[in-house]
Each structure stands twice: as C-alpha cells, then as structure tokens.
C-alpha cells in the first residue's frame, strides 16, 4: 500500500489560518473577564446564595437597532454598550405601572451607592407616544430611547404569559441580555433585585469601570 504525504498548505492558506487563530485568541481575551465574573457570581457563591433574577441562557446579544432620543436625535442601541444596563420597556404614554417601573429603576440604581455610576437605567419606548411634561423631571439621569417594537422583541423577551413592560432586564457591558427580574415588583422585591445587581457589580469589579471610554 503506497503512503502519500499530505499536500502542503500554501502561503495564503497558512496566513488565513493564523488570522483565524489570532481572531479567536482576541475574542477569548475580551470575553474572559465577563466569563470569570459570571463564574464568580453564579458558580462559586461562597454564601450559597440564590439569585432573585432569572438567568437568560443562552444570552442574547444587543442588536444593531436604530433609535431616537425624545428630542428626535438619531441614535443606536449599541451606543449603550460599555456599561451595565437596567432596562424597562413601556409605551410613551406611561401608565401607572410604567411609572412604577421607572421609579423602582431609579431607586435600585441609587441604592447601589458608589457603584451606581457603573449602571445606566434605560427606558425603551416601542411606540410614537410622547411622555408627558409632568414625567420629564423624574427621568433625570435616565437614558430614554424610542425603538422599533418588532426588532426589540427579537432581543428581549418576557416570561410566558407576560408582556415586555412587565419586567426589568439586565444587560452586561458587552451588550448581552443576561437576566430578567420577575414581574410586578414592589419595594420589597425590588430590594431583592438590587442585591442581584450589587453581586453582579461586585463580581465584575476587577474588569468593569464606570463610563464608556473603553468598551469591552
């Protein structure tokens, strides 16, 4: 039986393979801090604590989704990457339940103390309605964007039998939706959700800093 040597790879093929390995190595380096912080939070758990929020598996990457500010300026959802996000979804008319969600978002962020600047609270409006002038002062410090509802529904999802406005959603600095809090939060349940946020920020403190100067 004759033994034939394998054909030698051409220079172009070798360069292509090296390029792929370099790209894979770069992706692993970028993702390693996030993976480590998730491992610390969800696996190590020296106190045996259970998280209040529901972990999303697999995580869903933030879409390249056009958005508008309330002033009509063009934006993109991906401009929010680089910070932890606490996201709500609600119609621009913002009924009582919507206003309660916004209040709880603000209170949960403020309760983080020195870590609050590492988390942005975001309100996504999936319709053309304009929030009332009376509501505007309460939105100080919030990021409010108007987005296309069908595209948004391809990213975030509610629990079975629920709607998008029923939950608060957590997005990591790389733009991955990774947690959903239960519906119908009150102050007591929001306190439990805040503990989850505190633990996530603590677990990621070695690689995540406030601001978007350097996106992961």
LUMKOLMAR-627306 format. One line per 10 residues: number of its first residue (from 1); their letters; for each residue x, y, z of N, C-alpha, C. Coordinates in Angstrom, 2 decimals. Each point is the difference from the previous one (the first is absolute). Layout:
REM LUMKOLMAR-627306
NUM) A) X:Y:Z:X:Y:Z:X:Y:Z; ...;
REM end
This chain:
REM LUMKOLMAR-627306
1) XXXXXXXXXX) 0.86:-1.19:0.00:-0.86:1.19:0.00:0.89:1.23:0.00; -0.16:0.87:-0.95:0.84:1.19:-0.08:-0.43:1.02:1.06; 0.96:0.67:0.58:-0.28:1.05:0.98:0.32:1.33:-0.64; -0.98:0.85:-0.04:0.19:1.30:-0.64:0.05:1.08:1.07; 0.85:0.94:-0.18:0.07:1.14:0.94:-1.17:0.93:-0.25; -0.41:0.70:1.07:-1.10:0.96:-0.13:0.47:1.19:-0.82; -0.87:0.58:-0.77:0.41:1.16:-0.79:0.36:1.16:0.92; 1.04:0.70:-0.35:0.45:1.15:0.80:-0.98:1.16:-0.15; -0.21:0.71:1.11:-0.87:1.16:-0.05:0.71:1.15:-0.69; -0.70:0.71:-0.83:0.57:1.17:-0.64:0.17:1.14:0.98;
11) XXXXXXXXXX) 0.79:1.00:-0.40:0.26:1.14:0.88:-1.27:0.73:0.36; -0.90:0.10:-1.01:-1.26:0.70:0.26:-0.85:-0.73:1.02; -0.02:-1.34:-0.08:-0.79:-0.79:0.96:0.57:0.12:1.41; 1.35:-0.04:0.10:0.64:0.15:1.31:-0.32:1.36:0.62; 0.03:1.05:-0.80:-0.30:1.34:0.50:-1.44:0.09:0.46; -0.89:-0.65:-0.76:-1.42:0.01:0.36:-0.23:-0.72:1.32; 0.67:-1.16:0.19:-0.15:-0.74:1.25:0.55:0.79:1.17; 1.17:0.63:-0.19:0.57:0.80:1.08:-0.93:1.15:0.36; -0.63:0.60:-1.02:-0.94:1.09:0.26:-1.20:-0.45:0.82; -0.48:-1.21:-0.30:-1.15:-0.53:0.74:0.37:-0.26:1.46;
21) XXXXXXXXXX) 1.21:-0.57:0.21:0.42:-0.27:1.37:0.18:1.29:0.78; 0.55:1.02:-0.64:0.18:1.29:0.68:-1.35:0.60:0.38; -0.97:-0.09:-0.92:-1.33:0.53:0.29:-0.65:-0.75:1.15; 0.14:-1.34:0.02:-0.56:-0.80:1.08:0.65:0.37:1.33; 1.33:0.17:-0.02:0.71:0.38:1.23:-0.46:1.35:0.51; -0.22:0.95:-0.93:-0.46:1.33:0.39:-1.39:-0.07:0.63; -0.89:-0.79:-0.59:-1.35:-0.15:0.55:0.04:-0.61:1.40; 0.87:-1.00:0.19:0.11:-0.64:1.31:0.52:0.97:1.04; 0.99:0.84:-0.38:0.55:0.98:0.93:-1.07:1.02:0.40; -0.79:0.44:-0.99:-1.04:1.00:0.29:-1.11:-0.59:0.87;
31) XXXXXXXXXX) -0.35:-1.26:-0.24:-1.12:-0.60:0.72:0.40:-0.55:1.35; 1.29:-0.25:0.22:0.44:-0.68:1.22:-0.44:0.72:1.27; 0.14:1.34:0.11:-0.43:0.66:1.24:-1.48:-0.19:0.29; -0.84:0.07:-1.06:-1.44:-0.17:0.20:-0.31:-1.42:0.45; 0.64:-0.97:-0.66:-0.21:-1.40:0.38:0.41:-0.23:1.44; 1.14:0.59:0.40:0.50:-0.18:1.37:-0.97:0.61:1.00; -0.54:1.18:-0.30:-0.91:0.63:0.94:-1.30:-0.79:0.13; -0.51:-0.56:-1.12:-1.19:-0.83:0.05:0.28:-1.27:0.80; 1.18:-0.58:-0.19:0.36:-1.20:0.75:0.02:0.31:1.50; 0.58:1.14:0.36:0.04:0.40:1.41:-1.40:0.17:0.57;
41) XXXXXXXXXX) -0.87:0.61:-0.78:-1.35:0.32:0.49:-0.91:-1.22:0.03; 0.01:-0.78:-1.07:-0.99:-1.05:-0.14:0.51:-1.38:0.44; 1.31:-0.21:0.07:0.52:-1.33:0.31:0.67:-0.06:1.36; 0.92:0.92:0.26:0.75:-0.06:1.26:-0.91:0.23:1.19; -0.65:1.15:0.06:-1.00:0.31:1.04:0.37:-0.56:1.37; 1.02:0.54:0.65:0.40:-0.57:1.29:-1.09:0.04:1.06; -0.97:0.87:-0.17:-1.07:0.09:1.00:-1.20:-0.87:-0.36; 0.08:-0.75:-1.10:-1.10:-0.87:-0.41:-1.24:0.75:-0.42; 0.14:1.26:-0.38:-1.12:0.87:-0.31:-0.64:-0.36:-1.34; -1.31:0.11:-0.09:-0.72:-0.17:-1.26:-0.36:1.36:-0.53;
51) XXXXXXXXXX) 0.16:0.18:-1.32:-0.34:1.30:-0.59:-1.51:0.14:-0.12; -0.47:1.23:0.13:-1.42:0.31:-0.10:-0.44:0.07:-1.46; 0.86:0.59:-0.84:-0.31:0.11:-1.42:0.20:-1.32:-0.73; -0.64:-0.11:-1.15:0.10:-1.20:-0.83:1.16:0.16:-0.99; 0.95:-0.92:0.03:1.13:0.02:-0.91:-0.46:-0.39:-1.40; 0.41:0.77:-1.00:-0.39:-0.26:-1.38:1.07:-0.85:-0.68; -0.38:-1.18:-0.45:0.92:-0.89:-0.70:-0.68:-0.56:-1.25; 0.63:0.16:-1.16:1.23:0.76:-0.19:-0.28:1.50:0.05; 1.05:0.75:0.29:-0.14:1.45:0.01:-0.29:0.51:-1.41; -0.63:1.15:-0.08:-0.35:0.58:-1.30:0.78:1.30:-0.19;
61) XXXXXXXXXX) 0.74:0.08:-1.10:0.82:1.18:-0.28:-0.87:1.18:-0.41; 0.41:1.17:0.42:-0.70:1.23:-0.35:-0.01:0.18:-1.52; -1.17:0.26:-0.60:-0.07:0.14:-1.46:0.49:1.37:-0.47; 0.33:0.04:-1.26:0.34:1.27:-0.65:-1.31:0.69:-0.35; -0.56:0.68:1.00:-1.37:0.51:-0.10:-0.03:1.52:0.06; -0.51:0.61:-1.05:-0.12:1.45:-0.03:-0.98:0.48:1.07; 0.28:1.18:0.56:-0.83:0.56:1.07:-0.05:1.51:-0.14; -0.94:0.59:0.70:-0.12:1.46:0.05:-0.10:0.45:1.45; 0.63:1.11:0.32:-0.19:0.60:1.31:-1.36:0.71:0.02; -0.42:0.44:1.18:-1.27:0.72:0.09:0.05:1.31:-0.78;
71) XXXXXXXXXX) 1.21:0.51:-0.23:0.16:1.23:-0.77:0.07:-0.27:-1.50; -0.10:-1.27:-0.39:0.01:-0.35:-1.41:1.38:-0.21:-0.59; 1.04:-0.04:0.80:1.35:-0.23:-0.50:0.22:-1.49:-0.26; 0.67:-0.31:-1.11:0.26:-1.38:-0.36:1.03:-0.62:0.93; -0.23:-1.24:0.35:0.92:-0.73:0.87:-0.03:-1.47:-0.42; 0.70:-0.83:0.75:0.01:-1.43:-0.24:0.12:-0.71:1.33; -0.71:-1.09:0.14:0.00:-0.72:1.26:1.41:-0.39:0.43; 0.85:-0.31:-0.96:1.35:-0.45:0.33:0.88:1.09:0.61; -0.45:1.24:-0.08:0.73:1.07:0.68:-0.09:-0.13:1.52; -0.91:-0.85:0.48:-0.14:-0.21:1.44:1.01:-1.02:0.53;
81) XXXXXXXXXX) 0.69:-0.70:-0.88:0.97:-0.98:0.46:1.13:0.67:0.77; 0.61:-0.76:0.92:1.09:0.53:0.82:-0.41:0.27:1.43; -1.28:-0.13:0.32:-0.52:0.16:1.35:-0.98:-1.13:0.29; -0.15:-0.36:1.27:-1.14:-0.83:0.40:-1.26:0.82:-0.22; -1.06:-0.64:-0.45:-1.26:0.68:-0.27:-1.14:-0.66:0.77; -0.87:0.82:0.56:-1.26:-0.46:0.57:-1.09:0.59:-0.89; -0.69:-0.86:-0.73:-0.87:0.42:-1.10:-1.47:-0.26:0.31; -0.83:0.98:-0.30:-1.46:-0.20:0.01:-0.53:0.33:-1.38; -1.17:-0.53:-0.30:-0.67:0.25:-1.27:-1.41:0.47:0.31; -0.42:1.08:-0.62:-1.35:0.49:0.27:-0.44:1.03:-1.01;
91) XXXXXXXXXX) -1.30:0.05:-0.24:-0.57:0.96:-0.94:0.30:1.43:0.44; 0.12:0.88:-0.97:0.33:1.39:0.30:-1.03:0.69:0.88; -1.27:-0.42:-0.07:-1.03:0.59:0.86:0.26:-0.31:1.46; 0.68:-1.10:0.28:0.48:-0.40:1.33:-1.10:0.04:1.07; -0.73:-1.09:0.09:-1.07:-0.12:0.99:0.58:-0.19:1.40; -0.85:-0.28:0.95:0.44:-0.11:1.39:1.04:-1.10:0.20; -0.21:-1.15:-0.65:0.96:-1.10:0.14:1.36:0.38:-0.58; -0.01:0.70:-1.13:1.24:0.47:-0.62:0.73:0.98:0.92; -0.73:0.92:0.59:0.62:0.97:0.91:0.59:-0.70:1.22; -0.66:-1.05:0.47:0.53:-0.75:1.14:1.32:-0.69:-0.38;
101) XXXXXXXXXX) 0.05:-0.56:-1.21:1.24:-0.63:-0.45:1.14:1.02:-0.05; -0.28:1.18:-0.53:1.03:1.03:-0.10:0.47:0.43:1.39; -0.94:0.13:0.92:0.36:0.37:1.37:0.90:-1.06:0.64; -0.37:-1.27:-0.18:0.79:-1.08:0.58:1.39:-0.07:-0.64; 0.07:0.22:-1.30:1.31:0.04:-0.66:0.90:1.04:0.63; -0.54:1.19:0.15:0.80:1.09:0.57:0.42:-0.31:1.42; -0.92:-0.53:0.81:0.32:-0.30:1.39:1.03:-1.12:0.12; -0.13:-1.03:-0.84:0.96:-1.10:0.03:1.40:0.50:-0.37; 0.08:0.87:-0.98:1.31:0.54:-0.39:0.58:0.86:1.10; -0.81:0.88:0.59:0.50:0.86:1.07:0.48:-0.81:1.19;
111) XXXXXXXXXX) -0.68:-1.12:0.26:0.36:-0.84:1.15:1.34:-0.70:-0.18; 0.57:0.05:-1.20:1.31:-0.62:-0.23:1.14:0.84:0.54; -0.30:1.21:0.44:1.02:0.85:0.61:1.12:0.34:-0.97; 1.24:-0.26:0.41:1.16:0.37:-0.81:0.06:-0.76:-1.32; -0.73:-1.09:-0.12:0.01:-0.78:-1.24:-1.07:0.44:-0.99; -0.80:0.97:0.35:-1.14:0.34:-0.87:0.44:0.52:-1.37; 1.19:0.62:-0.07:0.47:0.52:-1.28:0.45:-1.09:-0.95; 0.03:-1.24:0.46:0.33:-1.12:-0.88:-1.24:-0.60:-0.65; -1.18:0.52:0.35:-1.25:-0.53:-0.54:-0.86:1.15:-0.50; -0.47:-0.11:-1.24:-0.93:0.98:-0.56:-1.42:-0.54:0.06;
121) XXXXXXXXXX) -0.94:0.88:0.33:-1.40:-0.45:-0.09:-0.59:0.54:-1.29; -0.61:-0.93:-0.74:-0.41:0.24:-1.38:-1.49:-0.28:-0.14; -0.69:0.93:-0.65:-1.41:-0.19:-0.33:-0.11:-0.05:-1.52; -0.47:-1.11:-0.54:-0.21:-0.17:-1.42:-1.49:0.15:-0.32; -0.31:0.89:-0.91:-1.39:0.30:-0.37:-0.27:-0.58:-1.39; -0.89:-1.00:-0.10:-0.24:-0.66:-1.29:-1.18:0.58:-0.78; -0.35:1.26:0.22:-1.09:0.61:-0.77:0.32:1.48:-0.22; -0.94:0.71:-0.60:0.23:1.40:-0.36:-0.53:0.99:1.04; -0.59:-0.50:1.09:-0.58:0.89:1.01:1.11:0.77:0.73; -0.33:1.20:0.42:0.96:0.86:0.67:-0.29:0.04:1.50;
131) XXXXXXXXXX) 1.01:-0.23:0.84:-0.21:0.09:1.45:-0.47:1.40:0.39; -0.83:0.05:1.02:-0.53:1.29:0.45:1.10:0.88:0.57; -0.23:1.30:-0.06:0.97:0.95:0.56:0.13:-0.21:1.51; -1.07:-0.43:0.65:0.05:-0.23:1.44:0.96:-1.12:0.36; 0.22:-0.94:-0.95:0.87:-1.14:0.27:1.47:0.34:-0.23; 0.28:1.02:-0.81:1.37:0.30:-0.39:0.97:0.18:1.18; -0.37:0.75:1.04:0.96:0.15:1.11:0.41:-1.31:0.65; -0.91:-0.97:0.02:0.31:-1.30:0.62:0.97:-0.81:-0.85; 0.21:0.42:-1.25:0.89:-0.74:-0.90:1.43:0.54:0.02; 0.27:0.96:0.85:1.36:0.52:0.10:0.96:-1.14:0.35;
141) XXXXXXXXXX) 1.03:-0.17:-0.79:0.95:-1.08:0.23:-0.32:-1.27:-0.76; -1.17:-0.05:-0.64:-0.37:-1.19:-0.77:0.40:0.17:-1.46; 0.22:-1.11:-0.67:0.18:-0.02:-1.45:-1.31:-0.47:-0.61; -0.64:0.86:-0.77:-1.31:-0.31:-0.58:0.14:-0.04:-1.52; -0.35:-1.12:-0.60:0.12:-0.17:-1.44:-1.27:-0.60:-0.57; -0.37:0.49:-1.17:-1.14:-0.54:-0.73:0.52:-1.03:-1.01; -0.55:-1.21:0.02:0.50:-1.08:-0.86:-1.15:-0.68:-0.74; 0.35:-0.72:-1.05:-0.99:-0.73:-0.78:-0.41:-1.27:0.75; -1.28:-0.20:0.27:-0.44:-1.08:0.90:0.34:-1.41:-0.49; -0.14:-0.26:-1.30:0.26:-1.35:-0.50:1.47:-0.38:0.19;
151) XXXXXXXXXX) 0.90:0.93:-0.29:1.43:-0.27:0.17:0.35:-0.17:1.47; -0.64:0.77:0.86:0.25:-0.12:1.44:-0.44:-1.37:0.50; -1.12:-0.48:-0.51:-0.52:-1.30:0.43:0.89:-1.16:-0.45; 0.88:0.25:-0.96:0.95:-1.03:-0.41:1.18:-0.09:0.97; 0.10:0.98:0.89:1.10:0.00:0.98:-0.50:-0.36:1.40; -0.87:0.82:0.55:-0.55:-0.26:1.33:-1.27:-0.83:-0.10; -0.27:-0.76:1.05:-1.21:-0.83:0.00:-0.54:-0.11:1.42; -1.32:0.05:0.15:-0.61:-0.17:1.32:-0.17:-1.46:0.34; -0.36:-0.27:1.25:-0.36:-1.36:0.40:-1.32:-0.39:-0.68; -0.27:-1.28:-0.04:-1.21:-0.49:-0.63:-1.24:0.65:0.60;
161) XXXXXXXXXX) -0.86:0.50:-0.85:-1.22:0.63:0.46:0.16:1.44:0.43; 1.18:0.56:-0.17:0.29:1.37:0.41:0.37:0.85:-1.21; 0.04:1.32:0.21:0.41:0.92:-1.04:1.35:0.63:0.33; 0.64:0.57:-0.98:1.29:0.64:0.23:-0.02:1.03:1.12; -1.06:0.82:0.13:0.01:1.01:1.06:-0.09:-0.57:1.42; -0.26:-1.30:0.15:-0.21:-0.57:1.33:1.31:-0.23:0.77; 1.15:0.04:-0.70:1.26:-0.36:0.62:1.01:1.14:-0.03; 1.04:-0.14:0.81:1.24:0.77:-0.15:1.06:-0.98:-0.50; 0.86:0.48:-0.91:0.98:-0.85:-0.66:1.41:0.50:0.30; 0.93:-0.94:0.19:1.39:0.36:0.27:0.85:-0.36:-1.21;
171) XXXXXXXXXX) 0.82:0.95:-0.43:0.89:-0.18:-1.15:1.42:0.27:0.46; 0.93:-0.88:-0.38:1.39:0.18:0.44:0.73:1.00:-0.89; 1.22:0.43:0.38:0.70:1.03:-0.78:0.37:-0.41:-1.42; -0.04:-1.28:-0.31:0.26:-0.44:-1.37:-1.26:-0.01:-0.85; -1.13:0.41:0.59:-1.24:0.08:-0.74:-0.83:-1.26:0.02; 0.29:-0.91:0.91:-0.75:-1.25:0.08:-1.15:0.11:1.02; -1.22:-0.26:-0.46:-1.10:-0.12:0.95:0.20:-1.30:0.76; 0.15:0.11:1.35:0.39:-1.18:0.77:-0.89:-0.28:1.19; -0.93:0.89:0.34:-0.87:-0.26:1.15:-1.32:0.74:-0.17; -1.05:-0.62:0.55:-1.33:0.60:-0.01:-0.58:-0.11:1.40;
181) XXXXXXXXXX) -0.46:1.13:0.54:-0.60:-0.03:1.33:-1.49:-0.33:-0.08; -0.54:-0.62:1.04:-1.41:-0.40:-0.02:-0.93:1.21:-0.18; -1.20:-0.23:-0.50:-0.96:1.10:-0.19:-0.57:0.48:1.32; -0.67:1.15:-0.09:-0.75:0.57:1.12:0.89:0.21:1.23; 1.13:0.65:-0.22:0.88:0.32:1.12:-0.65:1.04:0.91; 0.16:-0.20:1.29:-0.31:1.04:0.97:1.32:0.36:0.68; -0.05:0.84:1.02:1.24:0.44:0.64:0.77:-1.17:0.61; -0.71:-0.94:0.61:0.67:-1.14:0.64:0.68:-0.87:-1.04; -0.70:-0.30:-1.10:0.58:-0.84:-1.04:1.08:0.76:-0.77; -0.16:1.30:-0.14:1.04:0.80:-0.64:1.28:-0.01:0.82;
191) XXXXXXXXXX) -0.13:-0.11:1.31:1.18:-0.09:0.86:0.76:-1.29:-0.29; -0.71:-1.08:-0.27:0.65:-1.26:-0.35:0.71:0.12:-1.36; -0.67:0.69:-0.94:0.62:0.21:-1.31:1.25:0.85:0.12; -0.05:1.00:0.88:1.17:0.84:0.21:1.18:-0.80:0.53; -0.26:-1.00:0.83:1.07:-0.85:0.52:0.68:-0.76:-1.14; -0.80:-0.46:-0.96:0.58:-0.65:-1.18:0.92:0.96:-0.73; -0.45:1.24:-0.21:0.82:0.99:-0.68:1.30:0.26:0.76; -0.11:0.12:1.31:1.20:0.23:0.83:0.99:-1.14:-0.15; -0.51:-1.23:-0.01:0.88:-1.16:-0.14:0.65:-0.04:-1.37; -0.74:0.32:-1.04:0.57:0.03:-1.34:1.10:1.06:-0.11;
201) XXXXXXXXXX) -0.25:1.17:0.54:0.99:1.07:-0.06:1.24:-0.36:0.82; -0.22:-0.64:1.12:1.13:-0.42:0.83:0.84:-1.05:-0.71; -0.68:-0.96:-0.63:0.73:-1.08:-0.68:0.76:0.50:-1.21; -0.45:1.10:-0.60:0.66:0.52:-1.20:0.89:1.20:0.29; 0.21:0.32:1.26:0.73:1.22:0.37:1.43:0.01:-0.50; 0.61:-1.19:-0.19:1.41:-0.03:-0.39:0.22:0.34:-1.47; -1.06:0.03:-0.81:0.19:0.35:-1.41:-0.92:1.12:-0.47; -1.09:0.25:0.70:-0.97:1.00:-0.45:0.14:1.29:0.78; 0.01:1.12:-0.70:0.05:1.32:0.62:-1.13:0.86:-0.56; -0.34:1.04:0.74:-1.06:0.91:-0.46:0.44:0.72:-1.28;
211) XXXXXX) -0.94:0.29:-0.85:0.29:0.76:-1.21:0.20:-0.90:-1.21; -0.01:0.64:-1.16:0.12:-0.75:-1.24:1.27:0.34:-0.77; 1.05:0.46:0.71:1.23:0.35:-0.69:0.60:-1.21:-0.71; -0.11:-1.18:0.63:0.52:-1.23:-0.59:-1.10:-1.04:0.01; -0.54:-0.31:-1.15:-1.04:-1.02:-0.06:0.62:-1.38:0.00; -0.62:-0.99:0.73:0.52:-1.37:-0.03:-0.04:-0.54:-1.43;
REM end
